[in-house]
Amino acid sequence: MRGKDLIAALGKRLAGQKDVKTVTQAEIALHLNITEERLEALAEKPNLTPLQVADLIDRAAAKAVTDVEQAAIRPIVEFYGLDPVYSSHGVKFEMFSSQTDTGQHPYIAGVQDRLKSSHGIYIFYDSRGRAIYVGKAVLQTLWKEMNMAFNRDRKDYQQIKVVEHPNNKVKYRPYEEKHRRIGKLNVQLSYIASYVSAYEVSKGLISTVEALLIRGFANDLLNTRMEKI
């Protein structure tokens, strides 16, 4: 096989993967993990040997593994302070809004846009920065899944100790007259979460990474289901 024919075929395949019409020689060289000078030298060869083709395959495979490893987990935002606002329907909370009194905040809008287009793993933290809940977004986007978890009723699994005080206009009665018990109150994450981190994760690894985090911090998290790795 002539070198230029192999390189032309690789260029077409790479362009198809990138969904573009053509790719540059530099892009092909990077894909094969060789220099542009080496690519030009291969293109001039009238007949590539099987060993030369095998070497290109090995180099491309090693580059692909490196690319996957580097892109497997990418931070979107970490320990971001939550500022809950009512949703547009006024029924549930959203974790935060990019709208401010002076217009849209570009940084917050950027965070929202990235969450709305990504899948992966998220972690909620309490006011002391301790992880309290880990979740994943595979089918839904991170933004949608995180807000669903933020408002989800988790019944007896998410509780705080509180004293119930009257809401109506009654006279205050001191402790010696009225004993008030400290009881349990079921709460949503929107009541106890103060920070959140989100990571874009390759889809094939999302469930594994979530399971690893939950199992590794099983005694600290409010998650009840121990996922299998």
C-alpha positions in Angstrom: 0.0 0.0 0.0 1.3 3.4 -0.9 1.8 5.7 2.0 -0.3 8.6 0.6 -3.2 6.2 0.1 -3.2 5.1 3.7 -2.9 8.6 5.0 -5.7 9.8 2.7 -7.9 7.0 4.0 -7.1 7.8 7.6 -7.9 11.5 6.9 -11.3 10.6 5.6 -12.0 8.4 8.5 -10.9 11.0 11.0 -12.9 13.7 9.3 -16.0 11.5 9.6 -15.4 11.0 13.3 -15.1 14.8 13.7 -18.1 15.4 11.4 -16.1 17.8 9.2 -15.3 17.7 5.5 -11.5 17.6 5.8 -8.8 17.4 8.5 -5.3 18.9 8.4 -2.0 16.9 8.2 -1.3 18.1 11.7 -4.5 16.6 12.9 -3.7 13.3 11.2 -0.2 13.3 12.7 -1.6 14.0 16.2 -4.1 11.2 15.8 -1.3 8.8 14.9 1.0 10.2 17.6 3.8 11.0 15.2 5.4 14.2 14.0 4.3 16.0 10.8 7.7 15.3 9.4 7.3 11.6 10.0 3.8 11.8 8.3 5.3 13.4 5.2 8.0 10.8 5.0 5.4 8.0 5.2 3.3 9.7 2.5 6.3 9.6 0.1 6.8 5.8 0.5 5.6 3.8 -2.5 5.0 0.7 -0.5 4.5 0.6 3.3 5.6 -2.6 5.0 3.3 -4.6 7.3 5.6 -3.6 10.2 5.2 0.1 9.4 1.4 -0.2 9.3 1.4 -2.2 12.5 3.5 0.5 14.2 1.0 3.2 13.1 -1.8 1.1 14.5 0.0 0.7 17.8 0.7 4.4 18.0 -2.9 5.4 17.2 -4.2 2.9 19.8 -1.9 4.3 22.5 -2.9 7.8 21.7 -6.6 6.8 21.9 -6.1 5.3 25.3 -4.4 8.5 26.5 -7.2 10.7 25.1 -9.8 8.6 26.9 -7.9 8.7 30.2 -7.5 12.5 30.0 -11.1 13.1 29.1 -12.7 10.5 31.4 -13.4 12.9 34.3 -13.5 16.7 33.8 -14.5 19.1 36.6 -17.3 21.5 35.7 -17.6 23.3 39.0 -16.4 22.4 42.5 -17.7 23.5 46.0 -20.0 26.0 44.3 -22.2 27.9 46.8 -25.9 27.2 46.4 -28.4 30.0 46.4 -31.8 28.4 45.9 -34.5 30.2 44.0 -38.1 29.1 43.1 -38.4 27.5 39.7 -40.4 29.3 37.0 -43.5 27.4 38.0 -43.0 28.4 41.7 -43.3 24.8 42.9 -39.8 23.6 43.4 -36.4 25.1 44.0 -33.5 25.5 41.5 -30.0 25.4 43.0 -29.2 28.8 41.7 -30.1 31.3 39.0 -27.9 33.3 36.6 -30.4 36.2 36.7 -29.4 39.0 39.1 -30.8 42.4 39.8 -28.5 43.9 37.1 -29.1 41.2 34.5 -27.6 37.8 33.7 -24.4 36.9 35.4 -22.0 35.5 32.7 -20.1 33.2 35.0 -23.2 31.6 36.5 -24.8 31.4 33.1 -21.7 29.5 31.9 -21.9 27.1 34.7 -25.6 26.5 34.0 -25.0 26.0 30.3 -22.3 23.4 30.9 -24.4 21.5 33.4 -27.3 21.6 30.9 -25.2 19.9 28.2 -23.2 17.4 30.3 -23.6 14.1 32.0 -21.7 12.8 34.9 -21.4 12.8 38.7 -22.4 15.4 41.3 -21.8 15.8 45.1 -23.8 17.9 47.5 -22.1 19.2 50.7 -23.5 20.7 53.9 -22.5 24.1 55.4 -19.3 22.6 56.8 -18.2 21.3 53.4 -18.9 17.6 54.3 -20.2 15.4 51.5 -23.8 14.4 52.2 -25.1 13.0 48.9 -23.6 11.6 45.6 -25.6 11.2 42.5 -25.2 10.5 38.8 -26.8 11.9 35.6 -26.7 9.4 32.7 -30.0 9.9 30.8 -30.8 13.3 32.1 -28.4 16.2 32.0 -26.5 17.1 35.1 -28.6 20.3 35.6 -31.9 18.5 35.4 -30.8 15.5 37.6 -29.2 17.7 40.2 -32.3 19.9 40.6 -34.5 16.8 40.8 -32.3 15.4 43.6 -32.2 18.8 45.2 -36.1 18.7 45.6 -36.6 14.9 46.0 -38.6 13.7 49.0 -36.4 11.0 50.6 -38.8 10.2 53.5 -37.1 8.8 56.5 -33.6 8.8 55.1 -33.0 12.5 55.2 -33.8 14.0 58.6 -32.8 16.7 61.0 -33.7 17.2 64.7 -35.9 20.2 65.3 -38.4 21.6 67.8 -41.9 22.4 66.5 -42.9 25.9 67.3 -46.4 27.4 66.8 -47.1 29.4 63.7 -50.3 31.0 64.9 -50.4 34.0 67.2 -50.3 32.4 70.6 -48.6 33.7 73.8 -45.1 32.5 74.5 -45.0 29.9 77.3 -41.7 29.3 79.1 -40.2 25.8 79.4 -41.6 25.3 82.9 -45.1 25.7 81.5 -44.8 24.0 78.1 -42.2 21.3 77.3 -41.4 21.1 73.7 -39.9 17.9 72.4 -37.0 17.7 70.0 -38.3 15.5 67.1 -37.3 14.4 63.7 -38.2 16.3 60.5 -37.9 14.9 57.0 -36.1 17.5 54.8 -35.1 17.8 51.2 -31.5 18.5 50.1 -32.6 22.0 49.4 -32.8 22.6 53.1 -29.4 21.2 54.1 -27.1 21.4 51.1 -24.9 24.5 50.9 -22.4 23.6 48.2 -22.2 21.3 45.1 -19.5 19.9 42.9 -20.2 18.5 39.4 -18.0 16.5 37.1 -18.4 15.5 33.4 -17.7 11.8 33.2 -17.5 9.5 30.2 -20.8 7.7 30.0 -19.3 4.3 30.3 -17.7 5.2 33.6 -20.5 7.2 35.3 -22.1 4.4 37.2 -18.7 3.0 38.3 -17.5 6.4 39.6 -20.7 7.0 41.5 -20.5 3.5 43.1 -16.9 4.1 44.1 -17.7 7.4 45.8 -20.8 6.0 47.6 -19.0 2.8 48.8 -15.9 4.7 49.8 -17.8 7.2 52.0 -20.7 5.0 53.0 -20.8 6.2 56.6 -20.8 9.9 55.7 -23.4 10.0 52.9 -27.1 10.1 53.0 -27.3 7.6 50.1 -29.1 4.5 51.1 -28.4 2.3 48.1 -25.0 0.7 47.9 -24.2 0.5 44.2 -22.1 -2.4 42.8 -18.8 -1.7 41.1 
